[in-house]
């Protein structure tokens, strides 16, 4: 038995659920999405690119911070930044306390060397271009991964892409440096007050977590080249922040009690630990973005999951094209356009199906397609001159409607051509042919 997705009935035929059942559905949807998007493989690819780009990105961030902070403050913020990244947990069992922080020391020395190269007039320009290229390469890979999760079809033009990357790589470190500095000032003020010392630890922790959450939220909101709702980005960033902190705590326990690389490899054992932590971090960030997408499209994804459990296949009603066309009329009157994301959000329809129907309308010449941030569509005719029959026929090219199948049936005794079916389709055809899109939109 198959289930049809009918316009105007987003929850029709679906059982009511308790809060616990909804959480289970949410869990199953996120799990299914992560399998479809292969987030583990994407996290591995991002880890590989991070290994080559982390130093250039850190150096560029510190250079930007040095524009508003002193050298001593930048050095202090650098260590705070490493602590927030969880790199201070990277030590190996079987090594001395002095050598256990070798990774941080080595990383700090390399950062200082790269900054010295930039200050040299003979190598500064080439070094800066190299650093910028490494940081932009990482941003490009991140945008590709985020766009894949959010089903982005049209990539940004390179001009807008470079502008976004530059803003993230400059304004991001500036905001981070200022937040760290203000946090330090607050800690100093609180420690000078007797009552403030009691609240110092929890307030400092909350402040650092809010900063981390805000950074992840801005990444989720700005990087995908599509509409990401504010609330969805906030919830996804919150999930990623919680996972990151829990992962950092668990990773610290693992390194301290279980990881025995130091017994066999010495300080070389820090390398796989570092790679593993970066891999976990990207998994947390991608999982948070999946939660953001699921929250934004929960009604559609929930319906699709429950219908898949109830039936072997899901059909799409070609009449979905009618509310899409009505939406286009309303946007046309406002001087605006429609894209797949808008149709999906306004109608509770899958972005993929909305995109297919819009492309079908463009193929038949009923709408114009325009390239932009995303593929935009507007009416190519006056709504008064577009019949509902034209719209349904355009959708039938993608939905394989029974009406189209009846016209192509060759057997005279086919069930599609029974007297009752012929009468039904004739009535439907006459009704849709006699009514315009303008009348439907009111």
Number of C-alpha atoms within 10 A of each C-alpha: 7 12 16 11 21 15 18 12 9 16 14 10 11 12 8 9 10 9 9 9 11 13 12 12 18 19 14 14 21 21 15 13 19 17 12 10 18 12 22 17 13 21 23 18 16 19 23 15 18 24 13 14 20 16 19 24 23 19 24 23 22 23 18 19 25 18 11 13 18 11 13 10 15 20 16 13 21 21 15 14 17 16 13 15 17 21 21 17 23 21 28 28 20 17 17 12 11 7 14 21 19 16 19 18 12 11 14 17 12 14 19 14 13 18 19 13 17 20 14 11 9 10 12 16 14 13 19 19 12 13 22 18 15 20 26 20 17 22 24 15 16 23 22 17 22 22 18 15 22 21 17 21 16 14 16 19 10 9 8 11 18 15 11 16 19 16 12 18 20 17 15 18 21 21 14 18 24 16 15 21 17 12 16 14 12 15 18 14 13 18 15 10 11 9 10 16 15 12 13 17 12 10 16 16 10 11 15 15 17 14 16 20 21 16 17 21 25 16 20 26 22 15 22 22 21 22 15 18 15 15 14 22 25 21 19 27 29 22 19 28 24 15 19 22 18 12 17 20 13 12 21 19 13 13 17 15 11 12 18 18 21 18 13 11 13 17 20 13 19 20 12 11 20 18 16 14 20 22 21 21 22 23 23 23 24 25 25 29 28 24 28 31 23 22 19 22 18 17 16 19 22 20 19 17 15 15 19 14 10 14 11 10 13 15 12 16 17 23 19 21 24 18 17 23 28 18 18 23 24 15 15 17 9 9 9 13 21 23 20 25 23 19 22 20 17 11 18 20 26 19 20 13 18 22 19 16 24 27 21 21 26 18 14 15 14 21 20 18 21 13 9 11 15 19 18 19 22 22 21 14 12 13 21 12 11 20 19 25 19 17 26 22 21 23 25 21 16 15 19 15 17 14 20 15 13 18 11 10 13 11 10 9 9 10 13 21 19 13 9 11 15 16 12 12 17 13 12 13 15 11 13 17 16 10 16 19 22 17 13 16 15 8
